[in-house]
Amino acid sequence: MMKETYKRITVTALVLLVILNLSSPVFAQDMGRKLGRGLGNILTGWLEIPKNIYDTSVESNVFAGLTLGTVKGVGMTVVRTVVGSYEVATFPFPVPEEYKPIIEPEFVFQEQQ
């Protein structure tokens, strides 16, 4: 009897896991998401520097990556950190409309949509 119950629970859990993995994620924009986005951008804004060095190196050459990529990265670090600070400070308010992100992509290593 216990084996049957254990087996039924296991099969149900596996079916539920498969169904949940097949569903597409939905990211609603709300105050919690805005706060998380702001904190994430404050803490990881500095990653714009190596990201831009790499991206510029791939697009052009290593010299351009080390020079222009560094400058772009420093600029984007400032922008992302300031925007993150603004979002943390204003997270309870739906500004911009419906808590939409101010910069795209929302996070440093997220693909541009």
N, CA, C and O atoms as a GROMACS GRO file, in nm:
protein
  452
    1MET      N    1   0.082  -0.120   0.000
    1MET     CA    2   0.000   0.000   0.000
    1MET      C    3   0.087   0.126   0.000
    1MET      O    4   0.060   0.221  -0.074
    2MET      N    5   0.192   0.127   0.083
    2MET     CA    6   0.280   0.244   0.092
    2MET      C    7   0.358   0.261  -0.038
    2MET      O    8   0.382   0.374  -0.081
    3LYS      N    9   0.398   0.150  -0.100
    3LYS     CA   10   0.471   0.157  -0.225
    3LYS      C   11   0.386   0.221  -0.334
    3LYS      O   12   0.436   0.301  -0.412
    4GLU      N   13   0.258   0.186  -0.338
    4GLU     CA   14   0.166   0.242  -0.437
    4GLU      C   15   0.149   0.392  -0.417
    4GLU      O   16   0.150   0.468  -0.514
    5THR      N   17   0.133   0.434  -0.296
    5THR     CA   18   0.116   0.576  -0.265
    5THR      C   19   0.244   0.652  -0.301
    5THR      O   20   0.238   0.760  -0.360
    6TYR      N   21   0.358   0.596  -0.265
    6TYR     CA   22   0.487   0.660  -0.297
    6TYR      C   23   0.505   0.672  -0.448
    6TYR      O   24   0.551   0.774  -0.498
    7LYS      N   25   0.468   0.566  -0.519
    7LYS     CA   26   0.481   0.565  -0.665
    7LYS      C   27   0.387   0.669  -0.727
    7LYS      O   28   0.426   0.740  -0.819
    8ARG      N   29   0.265   0.679  -0.678
    8ARG     CA   30   0.167   0.774  -0.729
    8ARG      C   31   0.214   0.918  -0.706
    8ARG      O   32   0.200   1.003  -0.794
    9ILE      N   33   0.269   0.946  -0.588
    9ILE     CA   34   0.320   1.080  -0.557
    9ILE      C   35   0.439   1.114  -0.647
    9ILE      O   36   0.449   1.226  -0.697
   10THR      N   37   0.527   1.018  -0.669
   10THR     CA   38   0.644   1.040  -0.754
   10THR      C   39   0.602   1.070  -0.898
   10THR      O   40   0.654   1.163  -0.959
   11VAL      N   41   0.510   0.992  -0.951
   11VAL     CA   42   0.464   1.012  -1.089
   11VAL      C   43   0.394   1.148  -1.101
   11VAL      O   44   0.416   1.220  -1.198
   12THR      N   45   0.312   1.183  -1.004
   12THR     CA   46   0.244   1.313  -1.006
   12THR      C   47   0.344   1.428  -1.002
   12THR      O   48   0.329   1.525  -1.076
   13ALA      N   49   0.445   1.416  -0.918
   13ALA     CA   50   0.547   1.521  -0.909
   13ALA      C   51   0.624   1.534  -1.039
   13ALA      O   52   0.652   1.645  -1.084
   14LEU      N   53   0.659   1.422  -1.102
   14LEU     CA   54   0.730   1.426  -1.229
   14LEU      C   55   0.645   1.489  -1.340
   14LEU      O   56   0.696   1.568  -1.419
   15VAL      N   57   0.518   1.454  -1.346
   15VAL     CA   58   0.429   1.512  -1.446
   15VAL      C   59   0.416   1.662  -1.424
   15VAL      O   60   0.418   1.740  -1.519
   16LEU      N   61   0.404   1.704  -1.299
   16LEU     CA   62   0.394   1.845  -1.266
   16LEU      C   63   0.522   1.919  -1.305
   16LEU      O   64   0.515   2.030  -1.358
   17LEU      N   65   0.637   1.859  -1.279
   17LEU     CA   66   0.764   1.920  -1.318
   17LEU      C   67   0.775   1.936  -1.469
   17LEU      O   68   0.822   2.039  -1.517
   18VAL      N   69   0.733   1.836  -1.543
   18VAL     CA   70   0.738   1.844  -1.690
   18VAL      C   71   0.646   1.955  -1.739
   18VAL      O   72   0.685   2.032  -1.827
   19ILE      N   73   0.526   1.964  -1.685
   19ILE     CA   74   0.432   2.068  -1.727
   19ILE      C   75   0.487   2.207  -1.695
   19ILE      O   76   0.477   2.298  -1.778
   20LEU      N   77   0.545   2.224  -1.577
   20LEU     CA   78   0.601   2.354  -1.540
   20LEU      C   79   0.720   2.392  -1.626
   20LEU      O   80   0.740   2.510  -1.655
   21ASN      N   81   0.800   2.296  -1.666
   21ASN     CA   82   0.916   2.324  -1.751
   21ASN      C   83   0.876   2.356  -1.894
   21ASN      O   84   0.951   2.424  -1.965
   22LEU      N   85   0.762   2.310  -1.939
   22LEU     CA   86   0.716   2.338  -2.075
   22LEU      C   87   0.652   2.475  -2.088
   22LEU      O   88   0.645   2.530  -2.197
   23SER      N   89   0.605   2.530  -1.977
   23SER     CA   90   0.540   2.660  -1.984
   23SER      C   91   0.644   2.770  -2.000
   23SER      O   92   0.756   2.758  -1.951
   24SER      N   93   0.605   2.875  -2.070
   24SER     CA   94   0.699   2.987  -2.091
   24SER      C   95   0.692   3.083  -1.973
   24SER      O   96   0.585   3.105  -1.916
   25PRO      N   97   0.806   3.139  -1.936
   25PRO     CA   98   0.806   3.231  -1.822
   25PRO      C   99   0.742   3.365  -1.859
   25PRO      O  100   0.758   3.415  -1.970
   26VAL      N  101   0.671   3.420  -1.765
   26VAL     CA  102   0.609   3.550  -1.783
   26VAL      C  103   0.666   3.642  -1.678
   26VAL      O  104   0.662   3.612  -1.558
   27PHE      N  105   0.718   3.755  -1.722
   27PHE     CA  106   0.777   3.850  -1.629
   27PHE      C  107   0.689   3.973  -1.622
   27PHE      O  108   0.699   4.064  -1.705
   28ALA      N  109   0.604   3.976  -1.522
   28ALA     CA  110   0.519   4.092  -1.505
   28ALA      C  111   0.602   4.205  -1.447
   28ALA      O  112   0.688   4.183  -1.363
   29GLN      N  113   0.575   4.325  -1.492
   29GLN     CA  114   0.644   4.441  -1.439
   29GLN      C  115   0.564   4.490  -1.319
   29GLN      O  116   0.451   4.538  -1.333
   30ASP      N  117   0.623   4.478  -1.202
   30ASP     CA  118   0.560   4.528  -1.081
   30ASP      C  119   0.667   4.588  -0.992
   30ASP      O  120   0.784   4.591  -1.028
   31MET      N  121   0.627   4.636  -0.874
   31MET     CA  122   0.724   4.704  -0.789
   31MET      C  123   0.835   4.611  -0.741
   31MET      O  124   0.949   4.656  -0.724
   32GLY      N  125   0.807   4.485  -0.719
   32GLY     CA  126   0.910   4.390  -0.678
   32GLY      C  127   1.014   4.368  -0.788
   32GLY      O  128   1.134   4.362  -0.762
   33ARG      N  129   0.965   4.356  -0.909
   33ARG     CA  130   1.056   4.341  -1.024
   33ARG      C  131   1.142   4.466  -1.041
   33ARG      O  132   1.261   4.457  -1.072
   34LYS      N  133   1.080   4.584  -1.022
   34LYS     CA  134   1.154   4.710  -1.037
   34LYS      C  135   1.262   4.721  -0.930
   34LYS      O  136   1.373   4.764  -0.959
   35LEU      N  137   1.229   4.683  -0.806
   35LEU     CA  138   1.328   4.686  -0.698
   35LEU      C  139   1.443   4.589  -0.727
   35LEU      O  140   1.560   4.624  -0.711
   36GLY      N  141   1.410   4.468  -0.770
   36GLY     CA  142   1.512   4.369  -0.802
   36GLY      C  143   1.600   4.413  -0.917
   36GLY      O  144   1.721   4.393  -0.916
   37ARG      N  145   1.537   4.474  -1.018
   37ARG     CA  146   1.611   4.524  -1.134
   37ARG      C  147   1.706   4.636  -1.091
   37ARG      O  148   1.821   4.640  -1.135
   38GLY      N  149   1.659   4.725  -1.005
   38GLY     CA  150   1.742   4.834  -0.957
   38GLY      C  151   1.860   4.784  -0.876
   38GLY      O  152   1.974   4.827  -0.898
   39LEU      N  153   1.834   4.693  -0.783
   39LEU     CA  154   1.944   4.637  -0.702
   39LEU      C  155   2.042   4.560  -0.789
   39LEU      O  156   2.164   4.569  -0.771
   40GLY      N  157   1.989   4.484  -0.883
   40GLY     CA  158   2.076   4.409  -0.974
   40GLY      C  159   2.166   4.501  -1.055
   40GLY      O  160   2.284   4.471  -1.074
   41ASN      N  161   2.112   4.610  -1.102
   41ASN     CA  162   2.191   4.702  -1.183
   41ASN      C  163   2.291   4.780  -1.099
   41ASN      O  164   2.399   4.814  -1.148
   42ILE      N  165   2.259   4.810  -0.975
   42ILE     CA  166   2.356   4.875  -0.887
   42ILE      C  167   2.473   4.781  -0.860
   42ILE      O  168   2.589   4.822  -0.866
   43LEU      N  169   2.442   4.655  -0.831
   43LEU     CA  170   2.546   4.559  -0.792
   43LEU      C  171   2.628   4.508  -0.911
   43LEU      O  172   2.745   4.474  -0.895
   44THR      N  173   2.568   4.502  -1.029
   44THR     CA  174   2.639   4.444  -1.144
   44THR      C  175   2.670   4.544  -1.254
   44THR      O  176   2.715   4.505  -1.362
   45GLY      N  177   2.646   4.672  -1.230
   45GLY     CA  178   2.671   4.773  -1.332
   45GLY      C  179   2.815   4.773  -1.380
   45GLY      O  180   2.841   4.799  -1.498
   46TRP      N  181   2.909   4.744  -1.291
   46TRP     CA  182   3.051   4.742  -1.327
   46TRP      C  183   3.084   4.636  -1.430
   46TRP      O  184   3.188   4.643  -1.495
   47LEU      N  185   2.996   4.536  -1.448
   47LEU     CA  186   3.021   4.432  -1.548
   47LEU      C  187   3.005   4.483  -1.691
   47LEU      O  188   3.037   4.413  -1.787
   48GLU      N  189   2.955   4.606  -1.705
   48GLU     CA  190   2.947   4.667  -1.838
   48GLU      C  191   3.088   4.685  -1.897
   48GLU      O  192   3.104   4.682  -2.019
   49ILE      N  193   3.189   4.705  -1.813
   49ILE     CA  194   3.325   4.728  -1.864
   49ILE      C  195   3.377   4.604  -1.938
   49ILE      O  196   3.410   4.614  -2.056
   50PRO      N  197   3.386   4.487  -1.872
   50PRO     CA  198   3.435   4.371  -1.948
   50PRO      C  199   3.342   4.330  -2.061
   50PRO      O  200   3.388   4.282  -2.165
   51LYS      N  201   3.211   4.349  -2.043
   51LYS     CA  202   3.116   4.316  -2.150
   51LYS      C  203   3.143   4.400  -2.274
   51LYS      O  204   3.147   4.347  -2.385
   52ASN      N  205   3.161   4.531  -2.257
   52ASN     CA  206   3.184   4.619  -2.371
   52ASN      C  207   3.322   4.598  -2.432
   52ASN      O  208   3.338   4.612  -2.554
   53ILE      N  209   3.421   4.565  -2.351
   53ILE     CA  210   3.553   4.533  -2.405
   53ILE      C  211   3.542   4.410  -2.497
   53ILE      O  212   3.594   4.410  -2.608
   54TYR      N  213   3.474   4.309  -2.449
   54TYR     CA  214   3.457   4.187  -2.528
   54TYR      C  215   3.375   4.214  -2.655
   54TYR      O  216   3.417   4.176  -2.765
   55ASP      N  217   3.260   4.280  -2.640
   55ASP     CA  218   3.173   4.306  -2.755
   55ASP      C  219   3.245   4.388  -2.862
   55ASP      O  220   3.236   4.357  -2.981
   56THR      N  221   3.317   4.492  -2.820
   56THR     CA  222   3.387   4.576  -2.916
   56THR      C  223   3.503   4.500  -2.980
   56THR      O  224   3.531   4.519  -3.098
   57SER      N  225   3.570   4.414  -2.904
   57SER     CA  226   3.678   4.332  -2.960
   57SER      C  227   3.626   4.238  -3.067
   57SER      O  228   3.690   4.218  -3.170
   58VAL      N  229   3.510   4.181  -3.043
   58VAL     CA  230   3.450   4.089  -3.141
   58VAL      C  231   3.404   4.165  -3.265
   58VAL      O  232   3.423   4.119  -3.378
   59GLU      N  233   3.344   4.283  -3.244
   59GLU     CA  234   3.295   4.362  -3.358
   59GLU      C  235   3.408   4.421  -3.441
   59GLU      O  236   3.400   4.423  -3.563
   60SER      N  237   3.515   4.468  -3.376
   60SER     CA  238   3.624   4.536  -3.447
   60SER      C  239   3.753   4.458  -3.433
   60SER      O  240   3.783   4.369  -3.513
   61ASN      N  241   3.831   4.493  -3.330
   61ASN     CA  242   3.957   4.424  -3.303
   61ASN      C  243   3.992   4.443  -3.156
   61ASN      O  244   3.925   4.517  -3.084
   62VAL      N  245   4.097   4.377  -3.112
   62VAL     CA  246   4.134   4.379  -2.970
   62VAL      C  247   4.174   4.519  -2.925
   62VAL      O  248   4.139   4.560  -2.814
   63PHE      N  249   4.246   4.593  -3.009
   63PHE     CA  250   4.286   4.728  -2.972
   63PHE      C  251   4.163   4.816  -2.949
   63PHE      O  252   4.157   4.891  -2.851
   64ALA      N  253   4.066   4.808  -3.039
   64ALA     CA  254   3.942   4.886  -3.024
   64ALA      C  255   3.868   4.842  -2.898
   64ALA      O  256   3.810   4.924  -2.828
   65GLY      N  257   3.870   4.712  -2.870
   65GLY     CA  258   3.805   4.662  -2.750
   65GLY      C  259   3.867   4.717  -2.625
   65GLY      O  260   3.796   4.757  -2.532
   66LEU      N  261   4.001   4.720  -2.621
   66LEU     CA  262   4.069   4.769  -2.502
   66LEU      C  263   4.056   4.920  -2.483
   66LEU      O  264   4.062   4.969  -2.370
   67THR      N  265   4.040   4.994  -2.591
   67THR     CA  266   4.030   5.140  -2.579
   67THR      C  267   3.884   5.185  -2.581
   67THR      O  268   3.830   5.230  -2.480
   68LEU      N  269   3.820   5.173  -2.698
   68LEU     CA  270   3.683   5.218  -2.713
   68LEU      C  271   3.587   5.137  -2.625
   68LEU      O  272   3.494   5.192  -2.566
   69GLY      N  273   3.611   5.006  -2.616
   69GLY     CA  274   3.526   4.922  -2.533
   69GLY      C  275   3.532   4.960  -2.387
   69GLY      O  276   3.431   4.957  -2.317
   70THR      N  277   3.652   4.997  -2.341
   70THR     CA  278   3.667   5.040  -2.202
   70THR      C  279   3.590   5.170  -2.177
   70THR      O  280   3.522   5.184  -2.076
   71VAL      N  281   3.603   5.264  -2.270
   71VAL     CA  282   3.532   5.391  -2.255
   71VAL      C  283   3.380   5.369  -2.256
   71VAL      O  284   3.309   5.425  -2.173
   72LYS      N  285   3.332   5.288  -2.351
   72LYS     CA  286   3.188   5.256  -2.356
   72LYS      C  287   3.144   5.189  -2.226
   72LYS      O  288   3.038   5.222  -2.171
   73GLY      N  289   3.226   5.097  -2.176
   73GLY     CA  290   3.192   5.024  -2.054
   73GLY      C  291   3.184   5.114  -1.933
   73GLY      O  292   3.093   5.100  -1.851
   74VAL      N  293   3.279   5.206  -1.921
   74VAL     CA  294   3.276   5.300  -1.808
   74VAL      C  295   3.150   5.387  -1.817
   74VAL      O  296   3.082   5.409  -1.716
   75GLY      N  297   3.120   5.435  -1.937
   75GLY     CA  298   2.999   5.516  -1.955
   75GLY      C  299   2.873   5.440  -1.919
   75GLY      O  300   2.786   5.492  -1.850
   76MET      N  301   2.863   5.316  -1.967
   76MET     CA  302   2.744   5.235  -1.938
   76MET      C  303   2.738   5.194  -1.792
   76MET      O  304   2.629   5.174  -1.737
   77THR      N  305   2.854   5.180  -1.727
   77THR     CA  306   2.856   5.150  -1.584
   77THR      C  307   2.789   5.262  -1.507
   77THR      O  308   2.706   5.239  -1.420
   78VAL      N  309   2.826   5.386  -1.542
   78VAL     CA  310   2.766   5.502  -1.476
   78VAL      C  311   2.616   5.506  -1.502
   78VAL      O  312   2.536   5.525  -1.410
   79VAL      N  313   2.577   5.489  -1.629
   79VAL     CA  314   2.435   5.494  -1.665
   79VAL      C  315   2.358   5.386  -1.592
   79VAL      O  316   2.255   5.415  -1.530
   80ARG      N  317   2.405   5.262  -1.597
   80ARG     CA  318   2.333   5.151  -1.536
   80ARG      C  319   2.323   5.166  -1.384
   80ARG      O  320   2.220   5.134  -1.325
   81THR      N  321   2.429   5.216  -1.320
   81THR     CA  322   2.428   5.234  -1.175
   81THR      C  323   2.333   5.347  -1.134
   81THR      O  324   2.260   5.335  -1.036
   82VAL      N  325   2.333   5.456  -1.210
   82VAL     CA  326   2.242   5.567  -1.180
   82VAL      C  327   2.097   5.525  -1.202
   82VAL      O  328   2.010   5.556  -1.120
   83VAL      N  329   2.070   5.455  -1.310
   83VAL     CA  330   1.934   5.408  -1.337
   83VAL      C  331   1.891   5.309  -1.228
   83VAL      O  332   1.776   5.313  -1.182
   84GLY      N  333   1.981   5.221  -1.187
   84GLY     CA  334   1.949   5.127  -1.079
   84GLY      C  335   1.917   5.200  -0.950
   84GLY      O  336   1.823   5.162  -0.879
   85SER      N  337   1.993   5.303  -0.918
   85SER     CA  338   1.968   5.381  -0.797
   85SER      C  339   1.831   5.451  -0.805
   85SER      O  340   1.757   5.455  -0.707
   86TYR      N  341   1.800   5.505  -0.921
   86TYR     CA  342   1.670   5.569  -0.942
   86TYR      C  343   1.557   5.468  -0.924
   86TYR      O  344   1.456   5.498  -0.860
   87GLU      N  345   1.574   5.349  -0.979
   87GLU     CA  346   1.469   5.248  -0.968
   87GLU      C  347   1.450   5.200  -0.824
   87GLU      O  348   1.338   5.174  -0.782
   88VAL      N  349   1.559   5.189  -0.750
   88VAL     CA  350   1.546   5.150  -0.608
   88VAL      C  351   1.474   5.260  -0.531
   88VAL      O  352   1.388   5.231  -0.447
   89ALA      N  353   1.508   5.385  -0.558
   89ALA     CA  354   1.447   5.496  -0.486
   89ALA      C  355   1.298   5.514  -0.520
   89ALA      O  356   1.221   5.561  -0.436
   90THR      N  357   1.259   5.476  -0.642
   90THR     CA  358   1.121   5.499  -0.685
   90THR      C  359   1.042   5.370  -0.704
   90THR      O  360   0.937   5.371  -0.768
   91PHE      N  361   1.091   5.258  -0.650
   91PHE     CA  362   1.023   5.131  -0.678
   91PHE      C  363   0.877   5.125  -0.634
   91PHE      O  364   0.801   5.052  -0.698
   92PRO      N  365   0.833   5.196  -0.531
   92PRO     CA  366   0.690   5.185  -0.496
   92PRO      C  367   0.597   5.255  -0.594
   92PRO      O  368   0.476   5.234  -0.591
   93PHE      N  369   0.651   5.339  -0.681
   93PHE     CA  370   0.569   5.418  -0.771
   93PHE      C  371   0.578   5.365  -0.914
   93PHE      O  372   0.686   5.330  -0.960
   94PRO      N  373   0.465   5.359  -0.985
   94PRO     CA  374   0.466   5.307  -1.123
   94PRO      C  375   0.520   5.408  -1.225
   94PRO      O  376   0.452   5.443  -1.322
   95VAL      N  377   0.641   5.454  -1.201
   95VAL     CA  378   0.706   5.552  -1.290
   95VAL      C  379   0.832   5.488  -1.342
   95VAL      O  380   0.914   5.446  -1.259
   96PRO      N  381   0.857   5.476  -1.471
   96PRO     CA  382   0.768   5.505  -1.582
   96PRO      C  383   0.644   5.417  -1.578
   96PRO      O  384   0.632   5.327  -1.495
   97GLU      N  385   0.554   5.444  -1.668
   97GLU     CA  386   0.424   5.378  -1.671
   97GLU      C  387   0.438   5.226  -1.658
   97GLU      O  388   0.516   5.162  -1.728
   98GLU      N  389   0.360   5.170  -1.567
   98GLU     CA  390   0.354   5.026  -1.541
   98GLU      C  391   0.489   4.964  -1.505
   98GLU      O  392   0.515   4.848  -1.539
   99TYR      N  393   0.574   5.039  -1.438
   99TYR     CA  394   0.704   4.990  -1.390
   99TYR      C  395   0.796   4.942  -1.502
   99TYR      O  396   0.882   4.857  -1.478
  100LYS      N  397   0.780   4.993  -1.621
  100LYS     CA  398   0.863   4.949  -1.734
  100LYS      C  399   1.009   4.988  -1.710
  100LYS      O  400   1.036   5.089  -1.644
  101PRO      N  401   1.104   4.910  -1.764
  101PRO     CA  402   1.245   4.942  -1.746
  101PRO      C  403   1.283   5.071  -1.819
  101PRO      O  404   1.228   5.103  -1.924
  102ILE      N  405   1.378   5.143  -1.762
  102ILE     CA  406   1.424   5.268  -1.822
  102ILE      C  407   1.525   5.240  -1.932
  102ILE      O  408   1.524   5.308  -2.035
  103ILE      N  409   1.611   5.141  -1.912
  103ILE     CA  410   1.711   5.107  -2.014
  103ILE      C  411   1.690   4.963  -2.060
  103ILE      O  412   1.641   4.878  -1.986
  104GLU      N  413   1.726   4.939  -2.183
  104GLU     CA  414   1.720   4.804  -2.240
  104GLU      C  415   1.860   4.762  -2.278
  104GLU      O  416   1.934   4.844  -2.332
  105PRO      N  417   1.899   4.643  -2.254
  105PRO     CA  418   1.830   4.539  -2.181
  105PRO      C  419   1.820   4.574  -2.032
  105PRO      O  420   1.896   4.656  -1.982
  106GLU      N  421   1.728   4.510  -1.965
  106GLU     CA  422   1.705   4.538  -1.823
  106GLU      C  423   1.829   4.512  -1.739
  106GLU      O  424   1.859   4.588  -1.647
  107PHE      N  425   1.900   4.404  -1.769
  107PHE     CA  426   2.017   4.363  -1.692
  107PHE      C  427   2.139   4.356  -1.783
  107PHE      O  428   2.125   4.353  -1.905
  108VAL      N  429   2.256   4.355  -1.725
  108VAL     CA  430   2.381   4.364  -1.800
  108VAL      C  431   2.392   4.256  -1.908
  108VAL      O  432   2.416   4.289  -2.024
  109PHE      N  433   2.375   4.131  -1.874
  109PHE     CA  434   2.398   4.023  -1.968
  109PHE      C  435   2.268   3.966  -2.027
  109PHE      O  436   2.264   3.850  -2.068
  110GLN      N  437   2.165   4.046  -2.030
  110GLN     CA  438   2.041   4.003  -2.092
  110GLN      C  439   2.044   4.039  -2.240
  110GLN      O  440   2.098   4.144  -2.276
  111GLU      N  441   1.987   3.955  -2.324
  111GLU     CA  442   1.985   3.981  -2.468
  111GLU      C  443   1.893   4.100  -2.497
  111GLU      O  444   1.789   4.117  -2.434
  112GLN      N  445   1.934   4.180  -2.595
  112GLN     CA  446   1.853   4.294  -2.639
  112GLN      C  447   1.727   4.239  -2.705
  112GLN      O  448   1.734   4.146  -2.786
  113GLN      N  449   1.610   4.295  -2.672
  113GLN     CA  450   1.484   4.244  -2.727
  113GLN      C  451   1.438   4.324  -2.843
  113GLN      O  452   1.334   4.295  -2.901
   0.00000   0.00000   0.00000
